[in-house]
Amino acid sequence: MDFETILYDTDGPIAFITLNRPERLNTIVPPMPDEFETAIHAAAADPVVKVVVVQGAGRSFCAGYDFSGGFRHWDSQISTDGRWDPGKDFVFAAFPQFAPTQKFMSMWRCPKPVIAQVHGWCVGGGSDTALCADLVIASEDARIGTPYARMWGCYLSGMWLYRLGLTRAKEYALTGKPLSGKTAAEIGLINTAVPFARLQEEVRRTALQLASIPASQLSAMKLIVNHAWEQMGLSSTQTLGPILDGLMRNTPDALRFIGLAAREGVGAVIAERDKPFADYSQGPPEEQPDPTHVIHPPAVEGPRREFVRHTTTSATSTRSRWLVFLRDAHPGYLSWEEHEQIQHRLRANVLAHRTEYRLDPAREGPALLRGLAVCGRCGARMTVRYHRWGPALLPTYYCHRLGQRLAEPSHRTSGFSGPGPALLVPALSLPVRRRSTRSCRAGAPSGSSESVD
């Protein structure tokens, strides 16, 4: 199956659905809800599959709905002539044929058990999604929360309410504060929390145990529990929640909030929202997920990827640099194994200055180049993207922890101007081999915007 925002794979009796926007913490944009529902239906129809595992690629499960760019991804569903249309929003939120929440709830209605494997950030709509699963197993350092409780949202699936008692539900609904995976397991929001090193092993062990039970038995037990909860008003809660969410996205305060995000970036509004609580991205490092805890998506069929080694001579030394060519106009991202190799080489090969990236204009140019570096301001992982500008290949930098694009380093060999990254790929010459039948994909996005809703 070819998807844009997820991966679908099976391994014996286990189907894996992987949210696959790792460079944006798997934030939700169209067509992710539709693709997710399609994958759940495929797993339900596969006679070999008995258990479904939902996970996130990269360093987070899901950081909620992507509200970068003024939340324009959903304009066709909620706006008319560029203005919010409450009538369209109501229909979009309340009817299962259109509502993203109901498409994610397909895992609740799936006759086979679904396990959510949670690590890193699982916040906003991401937590609403994960809690729709039958079992939730998280890493102990994961952070689960609903920052939209403070601004720009309302409970969507309502699962926070049904998994917690009244006392806890009111506390987290009013404060929006996050829980670690360990604390979430202790208070009964999720089933189990284990160290990250054991997370995938624990999920697989649980999935295989369930797979040893007859499929009809699993379906019967899931159905009886689901019906009991539905009799408590789950459907009504899931109708009201998204409608209120639409209203909360369009109050004067909310419009100022999203306007600031469009003008100054998501990082600015996240800082304003969460700084008084000193949590989420504004909290101390020990209160955030470990950014080195990365989930590698399952291997899938795709075009060949090729490491190409280049050598550049600077004023002081000759250094080797590595880049990756994404061949055959493939729209996907590098595998995380490749990302890790890039990160290792970037850490090991550092120049304290930037010169120019040049291409031979007589040859084919690279399609889409991505790498990882280390932010000079906070030490976190940073995405480096390269895009063509005439004959040059220019980088842009995005710090995941700060949640913002960083200023480009200066051309001076003595240092940087502005808050540029300290570790980066230096200048290099890019001779690229011709291919007779296929060429590389031209152009790459000039920047990234990470959203936490």
N, C-alpha and C positions, 0 to 999 in steps of 0.2 A: 504494500500500500504506500502511495506517495502522499505525504502530508507536508504542509508548510510550517506548522508550529509544534507538531508532536512527532514522536516516533512510535511505531507499533511493531512488536516483535514477540515471538513465542519461543518457549523453551520447554518442550514436553507439555505437561499439563498446566504450565504457568504462562499467561500472557502478560507482557510488559507494555504499559503505556507511559511514555516518557515525555513530559513537558519539555520542549526543546527550543527555548530562547535563552540560553545560558548567559549571553552577554548582557541581557536585561533582566536577569534573575527570574526568567520564565514568567514575566508579567503577562497579563491576559489582554490580548487584542483579537479582533476578528482575523481569521476564522477559527481560533482555538476552541471555543465552545462547540461549534459544529463538528470539528474534526474529532474532538474528544468523544462526543456522542456516537459518531460513526465507528470509532475504534471499540467502544464498549459494545455496540451492536455486533461487531465482527467477532469479538471474544465470546459473546453470548451464543452466537450461531455456530461457533467452532466446536464440534463434538469432542475434540481432543482436549481443549482447554477446560480446566475445572476451577481455576483460581486466577484472579486478575491482580496485578501489582501496579500501582500508580506511583511514579517517582518523578523527580525533577533533575534535568541534566545540569552539570556545573556545581556551583557552590550553594544553591538554594532550591527548595521545593517550588515555591511560588511566592512572589512578593506582591500579589494582588493585581488589580487592574492598572494598566499602564495609562497614566493621565498626562504623559508628556504631550506637547503640542496642543494643549487645550482640550484634550479628550476628544479630538476630532475623528478618531477611528470609527466612532459609532454614529456619526452625524446622520447617515441615511436612515437610521432607526429611530433617532430621538429628536431630530431637528427639521425645521422647514425654513427654507430661504436663509440658512445660516443662524437661525434663532431657535432656542429650545422650544419644542412643541410638547406641552404636557400631555396632550391627547395621544400622540405617538409614543411618548415615553411610557405612559400607562399601559398601552397595548403591548409594547416591547417587554415590559417588566412582568406583566401578569399572565400572559398566555404561554403555555409550554412550547408551542410551535416556534416561538421567537426568543423566549427568555433565556439568557445565558445560565442563570442559576438552575433552571430546569434541565438544561442540556448536561450540566455537570451532575445533576441529580440522577442522570441515567444510570450511574453506578449504584444508587440506592435501589432502583427498580430492576437492575440486572439480576437474573436468577442465580448467578454465581457469586461467591464471596469476593469482595474487593478489599485489598489491603493498601493503605496509603503509607508509603515509606517516606518519612519526613526528615529533612535535614536543613541546616542553614535557616534562612528566613522563610517562614510560613505565616504570612500576615495578610490582613485585609481579606479580599476575595479569595486569596490562596488558602487561608485558614477555613473560610466558609466551604471551600471545595474539599479540602482534606477531610474535614469532619463529616462529610457525606458518606465516606467509606465505611465499610462494616468494621474493620479493625484499623487502628492507627498506631504505627510503631515509629518512634522518633529517636534521633540521636539525642544524647543528654544535653548537648550544647545548642540544640535548635532553639529558635525563638518563635513563639506562636502568639499572635495578638491581633487586635483590630484597631490600628491607629485611626481608622475612619470614625471611630466613636468620638473623637475629639473634633473632627471637622470633615465634612464632605462625604457623608455616607450613613448607612444604617445596616443592621444585620440583614443578610441576604437569605442564606439557607436556614437560619434560625437554629442551627445545630449547637451553637454555644449555649442556648437556653435549655435545650433538651438533654445535653450531656452534663450540665452543671445544675445543682440545686438553686433555689431562689436566692439564697444569700450570696453565693459566689457569682451567679449570673448577673445580679445587680451591680456587684463590685466591678466586674470587668466590663460590663456594658457602659457604666458611667465614667470609668477612668481610661479605658482602652489600653491599660498597661499590659506588657507582654509577659509570657511565662517561658521559662526554660522547658525543654523537653522533659527533664527530670521532674520539675514541679508539676507540669501538666499531667504526668502519669500519677503522681502522688495524690492529686485532687480529683482524679477520675475523668479529666477531659479527654485523655487518650488512653490507650491500653497499656503500652509498654515504652520505656525509654532505656536505651543501652548506649554504651560508648560508641562513637562513630565507627571505630575500627570493626565493631561487631554488627553494625546495622544491617548490611546486606545479607550477612550470614543468618541473622535472626529472622529477617523477613523471609528468606528462602526456606529456612527450617519450618516456619509457621505455615507457609504456603504448601509445602510438601505434606505436612501433617493433614491439612485440610483436604488436599488432593487424594488422600487415602480413604476418604469417606465417600460413599456413593453420592453422585451429583444430585439425585432426587432428594436425598436426605438433607443435604446442604440447602437446597432451594426451599424445602418445607420449613426448616428452622429459621431461615432468613425471613420468609414470608410472614410467619406468625409474629416475630418480633417487630417487623416493620409495621404490620397492621395495628399492633398495640400502640405504637408511637403515633401513627397517623390518626388514631381515634382521639389522641390528646390535642389535636388541632394543628398538626404539622403543616398541612396544606394551606390552612388559613394564614399561618405565620409566614409561609413562603410567598403568599400573595401580597400581604401587607408590607413585609420588609422591603422588597424591591421598589414598591411604590413610594414608600417613605424615603428610600435611598435616592430616588429621582428628585423628590422635593428638597432633600438636604444638599443635593448637588447644585441647587439653583437659588438658594437664599442669597441675600446681599453679601454675607460673610463668605459663603462658598464661591461666589463669582469673583470676589476679590482674591481669594485663595488660588483659584485656578488661573486667574489673570497673572498673578505673580509668578506662578509656575511657568506660564508661557513666555513671560518676559525675562525672568532671571534664572530659570531652570528649576527642576524638581528639587534639587538639593536645598535651594533657598527656602521653599515652603516647608520642606520636611524639618529643617532646622528651626523655623519659626514655630511649627506645631509641637515638636517634641522636646525642645530645649528646656522648657519649664519642668518637665518630668525626668529629664536626664536619662532617657531610655531610647530604644531602637538605635538608629545611627548616631544619636546624640549621647549615647551612654558610653561608659568606659569600655575599653576593649574586652575586659573579662566578662562584661554583660552582653557581648555580641557573639554570634557564631564564629567559630574558627574559620577564616577564609581559605585555609588550606584543605578543608574537608570538602572534597569534590567527588561527585558521582559521575562516573563515565557511562554514557548511554551505551546500550548494546550495539555491537557492530552491525552495520546494515550494508547491503549492496550499494555500490556507488562508483563514480569515476575514480581513476587512479589519482593519488596525490603524490607529489614528488618533492622531496627536500633537495634544494639546490644550494650548494656551498659557494660563497663568494669571498674573495680576499680584497681588503682595502689597505692601503698604506697611509698612515697619518704622519704627522710631523715627528712623532716619537716612536711609533711601533707599527708593525703589521699585524692585523687581527683578522680572524675568520668570522664571518657572519652567516647566519642561516635564515632563510625565508622559506615559505611554503607556497607553492603554486596550486591553486584550485583549478583543475583542468576541466575541460568538457562543458563549460558553462553551467556547472553544477550550482544550484542556488543555496545549498546548505552551508554549514559551518565546518571548521576543522574538527576532527575528532579530538576529544580531550587528551588522548595519548599524545597527539601531535602538539596540542597546547602545552602540555607538560614538558615536552622536549624543547619547545621554543623558550619556555620560561627558564629552563635550566641553562640554556645557552646564553640567554640575555643576561642572566645573573653572572655568568662566568666571563662574559665579554663586554666590558663596560668602557665607554669613552666619556671623558668629562666635557665634551663639546659636540656640537652638531655641525656637519657640513651639508652638502647637497646630495640628494638621491637622484641619480640620473639613469635614463633609459637610452638605449640605442634606438633612435626613431626609425631606423631602417629595418628593425626587427619587430616581431610581435611583442606587445607589452604584457605584463602580468595581469591576471584577471582580477582576483580579489585576494589581498594579502592581509593577514591578521597576525598579531603576535601578542605576547604578554610581557610586561615590564613591572617595575616597582616604583610606586609613587614617591617622589622626593619629599613630599609634605607630611605624609602619614605612614609610609612604609607598606601600604596595602597593595594588593595586586591591581594592575592597571592594564587596560586594553589599549593596544596600539594598532591603528588601522592605517593602511596606505592607500592613497588614491592618486590617479593620474592628474597631472596639471601640465598640459603640453608635453614636453619631453621629460619632465621631472616626475618622480614618484614621491609624494609628500605624505608625511605622517600626521595623524591627529591622535590625541591622547585623552583617555577617559578614566578617571579614578573611581573605582566602585565604592570605596568607603566614603569618600567625600561627596559622591553623587553628582559630579560635575566634570565638564571638559576643562582641561588645564591649558594655560597659555603655552604657546609654542616656545621652545628654547630659542635664544638669540643665535645669531650667526657668529658671535664672538667666541674665539677659542678659549677665552679666559673664564667663561662662566655662563650663567643663564640670566635672562630678563624675566621678571614675573615669577609666579609659582609653578615653574615648569618641572617636569619629572627629572629626577637625578640620574636614573638609569634608563638608557634607551638604546635603540639600535642606531649605530652611526651611519655615516655615508657609505655608499657602496655602488659599484658598477653592476648593472644588471643585463648581461648578455643572455638572451632567452632563445632557446632552440625553436626553430620553426617546426610546425606540424602541418602536414600536407592536407589533411582533411578537416581538422577542427582547430579553432582558435580559442584563445582564452577569452573569458568574459570581460568585457570592457567596463571600467567604471566601478567605483566602490563608494559606499556611504561615507560622507565626510565627517560624521561624528556619531556619538551615541548618547542616549538619554535614558537614564535608569529611573524607574518609578517604583515607589513603595506605597501602596494604597492599603 
